[in-house]
Amino acid sequence: MKRFTKQGKVKDQSTNMKFSHLLLSIEERIAILKLNRPKSLNALNQEMIKELNEAVKLLENDNDVRVIIITGEGEKSFVAGADISEFIDFNKEQGRELSANGHNTLFNRIAGSKKPFIAAINGFALGGGLELAMSCHIRIASNRAKMGLPEASLGVIPGYGGTQRLIQLVGKGRALEMMFSAKMLDSETAEKYGLINKSCDHESLMNDAIKMAKSFIKNSGDAQAAIIRVVNTTMEGGEGFKAEIKEFGERFESAEFAEGTTAFMEKRKPTF
């Protein structure tokens, strides 16, 4: 991990933590965490979730860090969904465990962090990728970004908090339409819906995210942590999240999940 002073010079490059799928830098109290599987469009596999959990814990405990920005490495993708090859043969118990583990080790941890998280969406944010962005407190998207929850095209449902957080952001009607249709939104439409805070030119994405992060740093970190805690008493947890985990697992023993995932791996359209 590289640590920088306010002048941008490297202060300390020592760390005991090494990541295979993440790039981490810290400058002027802002951490930038890049998802680094560009050849797989930064698909979210279990190893990446584990590393993200470790990185989030590290940054939460670092007093020199006030705001964390998450973005994707490469020009095409933030996170283009979960790595389907990892769970195509799971039964319902394994499916529930997969969902619950994601909730507990990463998505809920980010949503409940005492420090603001900004998702800088640089390309595709689909399925688990959009769920990761929605677990962040703020979302800024490039005009090249495409966002959606396409799980219904695989015979499954969003399993990392997407059914709950999407409704909170865009409302019930639009959320259901997005999930039923499995279609992608461009950044302009996503901003209109309230899914993201801001759409910007691709070239200015990181500058805009850093500018916003700096505006947060000017204010009380303790107050921001309290704001997150209070807002989350209404917005996070509850029976809806538990129901999502249960129903996500149930899909894994359905015929339509088998058809949807097989069709995806065979690069054909499913027959439902």
Buried (B, 14 or more C-beta within 10 A) or exposed (E): BEBBEEEEEEEEEEEEEEBEBBBBBBBBBBBBBBBBBBEBBBBBBBBBBBBBBBBBBBBBEBEEBBBBBBBBBBEBBBBBBBBBEBBBEBEBEEBBBBBBBBBEBBBBBBBEBEBBBBBBBBBBBBBBBBBBBBBBBBBBBBBBBBBBBBBBBBBBBBBBBBBBBBBBBBEEEBBBEBBEEBEBBBBEBBBBBEBBBBBBEBEEBBEBBBEBBBEBBEEEBEEBBEBBEEEBEEBBBEEEBEEBBEBBBBBBEEEBBBBBBBBBEEEEEBEE
